[in-house]
Amino acid sequence: MSWENNVRRVVPYVAGEQPKKANVIKLNTNECPYPPAPEVAAILHQFDYDSLRKYPDQNVSDLVAALAEYHGLSKQQVFVGVGSDDVLSMAFMTFFNSDKPILFPDITYSFYDVWAELHRIPYQCQPLDDNFCIVKKDYLIENGGIVLANPNAPTGNVTNMSVLEEIIQANQESVVIMDEAYVDFGGESCVPLIEKYENLLVVQTFSKSRSMAGMRIGYAMGSEKLIKYLNDVKFSFNSYTINTVTIAAGVASVKNKAYFQEIVGKVIATRERVKVELARLGFACTDSKTNFIFASHKTVPAKELFEALRAQEIYVRYWNKPRIHNYLRISIGTEKEMDSLLCFLENYLGECGELQ
Ligand code: PMP
């Protein structure tokens, strides 16, 4: 017998590399290439650091109120956490306590199975079809909960709203979590369905479209009942999750709608341009509605391209996993960064004789 027999053993999630070197082109963790709203910088510069003596507002009231107003919800319908990873993990712990398996796609955000293992939740992965689309009937079976990313990651695909509504409607005995980390880049949000379905929890983040991955803000929206249950678990775990600086910076970001729309628009325009350029170089891309592109070259293996790019300090994401081992996930950077990527690929594929 050893103490090690009682350890909760987990295989942790592996996040994309965060290279320490300056001047790398970092297109591997779907960060936004543009700075946060200027008002966020103002908050940081003028921050009354004496206020740090006190604990933060455990109800995160100002940020909850700003988000509720932004989404046309009541404050009782919003929950804020330390990035959407924190919110999702807490939601798994709160809502998935059935003996029946929770359901999510075989190709999706690779944290879902890690949380399921951590919280000892049985789960079943439902295969996407050959076009990486979800198969509706796979979610119309008995289950202990459902998690869908829309748009999905790393494929970038969106699922039709009518299909999502059918799934939510058919599963009123379990909670359906909609992970909308990328929805601002061209997807359609399920937030309007919250009034109709008490079992729907929609999760969004400040990490992508609000350029604040380093601040760690994520939030959930749902019926007052769902949000109360989530708060009960949070206050049984750690009351002070969001710090004082983060609350003020988050509010400042939400208030500047024009800037938000401007940077999201820039990312979308770059994405569409790069999709066309990649097609010219022999890549097939999914119809991504996110801030990344999921691309496979017709002849050159993704692993080879990943390594060649990395050697040039251009970081993209690659998974050596079934069904997606020939794809690269490329985050949308600035126009200049994407030009460097395209220029490198053009030269590399040219030298391989792939562009005749
Ligand atoms: N959901 C999906 C689908 C993601 O890709 C990510 C980013 N890795 C997250 C949630 C978590 O993002 P964050 O914790 O930064 O809000």
Residues whose N, C-alpha, C, O or C-beta is under 5 A from the ligand:
A	BS01	PMP	G83 S84 D85 Y109 A149 A153 D179 A181 T205 S207 I217 G218
